[in-house]
Amino acid sequence: MRLFSGSILMASLLVAAPAAAAVTIPGLFNSGRSADGAAVSAGVVQEAHWRLNGTMVPWNSVVNGSFPQGPWLADNDVSRWMTPTSNAGQSFDANADGFYTYSLNFSLAGYQPGTAMFTGRFLADNQVSSILLNGNPVSFGGPGSFTGWTSFAAMMGFQRDNLLQITTRNLRQNGGNPTGLRVEFLSSSVNVVPEPASWALLIAGFGLTGAVMRRRRVAVA
């Protein structure tokens, strides 16, 4: 009877310990958001989160409908294009194809990196050549274009401190042309590290399990 009661108590302790909650990953910002994550739909403003080749990215200065907006899918209050200079229509790479690496740092301190995942989409001029998370390839649905979205997703490879890198390739065409990247995150999740009280309940449950097993061995003997 005591063994049965102990098993019930142990099970109660384990059930009482709450599971780690899943939350949205902090620090995954769409391109073209302000420092506090709010929307900025027009004007030239310093990019607050993404970097280009190690330096902050200026946002483009064109308004919707002027070049290259029109060929490019127009900016809105969800995301905006990032370009090497504040003039999005500036031409680059007249002599050879150019490569531009846009990077985003985000931290999972206080979370469980092994449970993290995200999905997103991008626009690129001319195309994306690679997406890396902490140096490991991230799957994406093709080189992309500047008129339609292309999806990407990461389900593993997360660490406490993370670096997401998206490299674009700009084709020189007939003497150069504009280049840019636009990124939106569609979903993300990561589990929070359990509170100390939760761990205490789990440890108590494991300790009680050991005590019950010892009593059973004594009873059988």
N, C-alpha and C positions, 0 to 999 in steps of 0.2 A: 504494500500500500504506500509506503514512504517513497519507494522507487518511482511509482506511478505519479505521485504528487510532485516529486522533483522534476520529472520529465515535463509535466505541465508547466511548472514554474519556469523551467529553462526555455520552453517554447514561447511562453509569454514574454520573457525578456527579449528574445530575438525578434518577435513581432513588434515589440514596443520600440525597438531601435529604428528610427525612420530611415528610409532609403535616401541616397544622395539625390538632391533635386537637380533636374536638367534645366539650364538657362541658356539664353542667347549669348554667344561669344562676344565679350566686350572688345572694342578696338577694331572691328571689321567695318571700316567706313567706305561708303561709295565714293567714287571720285567726284570732287566738286562739292563737298560738304564743308561747312565752317568748322572752326576749332571745337565747338560744342556739339557738333553733329547736325546742326540745323541746315536747312536748304538755302542755297544762294543761287538764284535763277539768272542773274545778269550782272554785267560789270566785270572788271578785272580785279580779282582778289587772289592773294597768295594761297596756294594749295596748303591745307593745314595738316594733312596726314600722309599723303603719298610723296615719295622722293623719286627724282629722276637721276640715275647715275650718281647717287649719294647726296644730291642737293634738292632743296624743296622745288616743287613744280609750279610754275606760274600758270594760272588759268588763261584760257584764250579770251581775246577781247572782242571777238565778233558777236553780233546779235543773230538770233535765229533768222534764217532766210538769206544771209549774206555768205559769201564764200569763206570757208568750205561748207558751212551749214547750208543745207539744200542737198548737195551730194551726201554730206554726212547726216546721219540721223540726228535731229535737232536736240539741243540741250533742253532740260526741264528741271523741275524742282526736286527730282529724285536723284539725278546724277548729271555730271557735265564732263565734257572732253578735257583731257590733260594734253598739253602740247609742250614742246621744248622751249618755246618763247611765248610771250603774251599775245603775239600775233599768230593766230591759228592758221592763217592763210600763207604763212611764210614757207618758201620752198627750201627743201633740204636734199642732200645726197645727189648732186649733179653728176659725180664721177663714178660712184659705186653705191650699192645698196647700203643703207645705214641701219644700225641696231641700237635700240633704246630700251633700257631696263628700268621699269617703274617698280618701286618696292614699298611695302607696307609692313611695319613692325607692330606686333600685338602680343600682349602678355596673358598667360593663363595661370598666373600666381593665384593660389587659393582655389584652383579648379583641378580636375583630374584630366590631364592631357590625353590619356589613352581613350577617353570617351568622346573626344571632340570630333566634329564634322562640320562642313559647310558646303553650300552650293551657291553658284553665282553665274553671271553672264558678262560678256564683254563685247565691245565694238573696237575695231582697230583699222588704222590706215597705215600700211596696207594690210598687214596680217600679224598674228602672234606666232612667234617661232618656238617659245617655250614658256611654261609656267612651273615654278619651283616653290616648294614649301620646305624650308630648312635644307635646301640643296637637293631635295628629292622631287622627281617629276610628279606633277598633278595632272590628272586626266582632263582633257578638254575636247570639244566636239569638232575640231578642225581649225584651220588657220584664221577663220573669221573674215569679216568685211566691215565697211563703215556704213552699210545700209541695213544690216540685220544682225540680231543678237546671236552669239555663240555661247553655249553653256560650258561650265567647268565645275569640278567638284573635288573635294579632298575628304577622305574618310580615315586617314591614318597619317603618321609622320609628325604629329604635333608634339611640342615640347613646352617647357615652362615659358621660355622666351622664343618667339617665333618670327620668322622673316618670310614673307610672301613676295616673290619676284615674278613679274610678267614682262617678258622681253618681246618687243615688236620689231618687225623687219619692214623697213620702208624701201620700196623699189625705186630705183633712180628714174625709171621711165625715160622720157625724152628730155633729159637735162634737169631732173629733180622735181619734187612735188611735196605737198604738205604731209605731215605725219602726226598721229595722235592715238590716244587710248582712252577708253571710257569703261568703267567697271561698276557693276552693281552686285551686291550680295543678296540672294533671295531667301536663304534660310541658314541657320546655324544652331548648334547646341553643344553643351558641355556640362558634365556633372560637377556640382560643387563638392569640395572636400567636406566630409561629414564633420559636424561639430564634435568637440571633445566629449560631450555628454553621450552622443550616439556611440562613440568608440567605447566608452565606459560600459554601456549596456551590452555591447557585443562581447567585450572581454569577460564581463560577468557571466554571460550566457555560456561562453566557452569553458569558463572555470567550473560552472555548475555541471556542464556535460561531463567533464573529467571526473567530478565527484560522483556523479551517478554511475559512470562506468566502473569506478573503483568499488563502489558498494555492490554492484552486480557481481563482480568477480568474487568478492568476499562471500556473498550469499550463495553463489554456485559452489564454492569450495566447501 
